[in-house]
Amino acid sequence: MIRGGCICGAVRVAAPLPLDPPMACHCVQCRKGSGHFNVSTAVPREAAEIVGPVQWYAYKPGVRRGFCPTCGAQVAWDNETSDKVWIDMGLLEGPTGTRLSRHLYVSEKGDYYRLDDGLPREETE
C-alpha cells in the first residue's frame, strides 16, 4: 500500500501498489478545483482508503469531488457509476513507482502552459 494525506493531515488516503498510471486532466472543472490541471490515479473502489472528514461536492449527478474541509486540499474524484475512484497523486507520500501516462481534455487546458512531454493527448475524455 502507498499512503498519503492532505496538508493538515485530517484526511488520509491509501491505495494498493502497483498504481494505475496517472493521467493529467486539463478540464475546466479540474483546473478550477485544483488551481491548475489535476493528476490522479484510478484505484479500485473496494481497495481505496479515504479516511477523515472529506467534504464531497457534487458538480453533476453522480459525479463528485472530495476535499478536506479544514485545509481545502483536493483529495479525490468520484463517478459513482464506476468501480474506481480517482485519488490525487499529490497526496501520496513516498515513491509511487509510476509515471504520467496521458493528458485528458486538452481542448480545455489553460493558455499559460505548454504540453511538450510527448505523451498521448485526448481533446476530451
N, C-alpha and C positions, 0 to 999 in steps of 0.2 A: 504494500500500500504506500501511496505517497500522500502526505498530509499537508495542510496549509490553513490559512485563515485570513481574515480581514485585518485592517490596520490596527484596530483596537483590541483584537483577539476575542471579541464576543461571539463571532461566527467562525466555526471550524469546518473544514471540509476534508474528505479523504476519498481517494479513488484507487482502484486496483491497477497494478502495473502488469503488462505494458499499457501505456496510454494510447488511445487512438491519435493519429497525427492531428495536431490542432489546425484550425482554419481561422483566417482573419476575415471578419465581416465588416464591410465598409458601409452598410445601410444606414440610413438616417437615424433609425431607432437606436442602433448600437453606438453610433457616433454621439448622439445626444445623451445616451445612458452612461457612457464611459468617459466622454470628453474627447475621444479620439476614436479610431477604429478599435474593435474588440477581438481578442484572440481567445478561443475556448476549445476545449476537447470534449467530445461526446463520451459519456460514461453510462453504461447500462444502469437504468433506474434502480434496479434491485441492489446494485453494488455501490452506488453513490452514497456517500455520507455527507449530509449537510446538517449541522447541529448548531443551534443557537437561535437568537431572536430574529430570524430572517423576515424581512418585510417584503411581501410579494406585490408587484404592480402588474395588473393585467391590462395590457395595452390593446388587446383584441381578444375576442372569445377564445378560450383555451390556450392562449399564449401569454406567458408572464415572465417578468424579470425580477430576480431576487437581489436584495441589497441589505447591508447592515444598517439598521435604523440609528445606530449610535454614531459610527464614523462615515457612513454613506458609501462604503466600498461596494462595488458591484460584485456579486457572488456567482450567479448562475442565470441561465436562460432555460425556460421550460415550455415545451409544446406538450400539453397534457395528453395528446393522442400518440405520442412517440414512446418507445420503450427505452429512450435515452434522455438524459438531462445533460446540458452543456455547462461545464464548470469553467470559470475564467482561469486561464493559465497563470495570470499574475498573482493569484492567491497561493500557488503551490510552492512549497519550500523544499529546496534541495534539487538535485539533478532530476530532470523529467525523462531523459532518455529518448526524446523525440525532437522533431523539427517541424516548423510550419510547413503545411502541405499545399495550401491554395488560398486564393482570395475570392470572396463572395461579394456580390452587389457592387462590383467595381464601378458601375454606371452611377452610383450614388456617392462615391468617395469624395472627400474634400479636395479642393484645388491647391492646397498648401503643401502637399507631399507627393512624391513620385513612387511608383511601384516599378522597381527595376531589378528585382531579385530573380526573375526568370521563372517564377512559379506559375502554375496554371491559374487562369483568371476566368471568372464567370460574371457576366454582366448583371445577372440577377442571381437566383439561387441555383 
